[in-house]
Amino acid sequence: MDKLKTVLTLVAIILGALVALAAIGLIYTFLGYILILSIVCLGGYMAFRYLTRSDAKQISPPDPKKQLQKAQRLLDEYKRKP
């Protein structure tokens, strides 16, 4: 009876180790898929955020009055320098 108990305990330990190794292998297998999926999701999120920006600045045409004022200030600065 004592030998049977020892054999069953050894079988249980071996099966437990096999289950643990199978779980580690399964997790290791899914890590590659999780990495690829996370990269794809990150790219999709960044594309979504880029394409749905509502605060995109519009380029306004140059204002002739402001351009003239800038040129006038620049000329005044050149006149002041010796």
C-alpha positions as CSV (number, residue, x, y, z in Angstrom):
1,M,0.0,0.0,0.0
2,D,2.9,2.3,0.8
3,K,4.5,1.6,-2.6
4,L,1.3,2.3,-4.4
5,K,0.9,5.7,-2.6
6,T,4.5,6.6,-3.6
7,V,3.9,5.6,-7.2
8,L,0.7,7.6,-7.4
9,T,2.4,10.6,-5.8
10,L,5.2,10.5,-8.4
11,V,2.6,10.2,-11.2
12,A,0.8,13.2,-9.8
13,I,4.0,15.2,-9.6
14,I,5.0,14.3,-13.1
15,L,1.5,15.2,-14.4
16,G,1.6,18.5,-12.5
17,A,5.0,19.3,-14.0
18,L,3.7,18.5,-17.5
19,V,0.7,20.7,-17.0
20,A,3.0,23.5,-15.8
21,L,5.3,23.1,-18.8
22,A,2.3,23.1,-21.2
23,A,1.0,26.3,-19.6
24,I,4.4,27.9,-19.9
25,G,4.6,26.8,-23.6
26,L,1.1,28.2,-24.2
27,I,1.9,31.5,-22.7
28,Y,5.2,31.7,-24.6
29,T,3.3,30.9,-27.9
30,F,0.8,33.6,-27.3
31,L,3.4,36.3,-26.5
32,G,4.4,36.6,-30.1
33,Y,0.7,37.0,-31.2
34,I,0.1,39.5,-28.4
35,L,3.2,41.5,-29.5
36,I,2.1,41.6,-33.1
37,L,-1.5,42.4,-32.1
38,S,-0.4,45.3,-29.8
39,I,1.8,46.8,-32.6
40,V,-1.1,46.6,-35.1
41,C,-3.5,48.2,-32.5
42,L,-1.0,50.9,-31.7
43,G,-0.6,51.7,-35.4
44,G,-4.4,51.8,-35.9
45,Y,-4.9,54.0,-32.8
46,M,-2.2,56.4,-34.1
47,A,-3.7,56.5,-37.5
48,F,-7.2,57.1,-36.1
49,R,-6.0,59.9,-33.9
50,Y,-4.1,61.5,-36.8
51,L,-7.0,61.3,-39.2
52,T,-9.6,62.6,-36.8
53,R,-7.8,65.6,-35.6
54,S,-10.3,68.5,-35.3
55,D,-7.8,71.2,-34.4
56,A,-5.9,71.0,-37.7
57,K,-4.7,74.5,-38.6
58,Q,-5.8,76.0,-41.9
59,I,-3.2,77.9,-43.8
60,S,-4.5,81.5,-44.3
61,P,-3.5,83.6,-47.3
62,P,-0.9,86.2,-46.5
63,D,-2.3,89.6,-45.4
64,P,-0.8,92.4,-47.6
65,K,-1.1,95.0,-44.8
66,K,0.9,92.8,-42.4
67,Q,3.6,92.1,-45.0
68,L,3.9,95.8,-45.6
69,Q,4.2,96.6,-41.9
70,K,6.9,93.9,-41.5
71,A,8.9,95.3,-44.4
72,Q,8.5,98.8,-43.0
73,R,9.7,97.8,-39.6
74,L,12.7,96.0,-41.2
75,L,13.6,99.1,-43.1
76,D,13.3,101.2,-40.0
77,E,15.7,98.9,-38.1
78,Y,18.2,99.1,-41.0
79,K,18.0,102.9,-40.9
80,R,18.7,103.0,-37.2
81,K,21.9,101.0,-37.4
82,P,25.0,103.1,-38.0
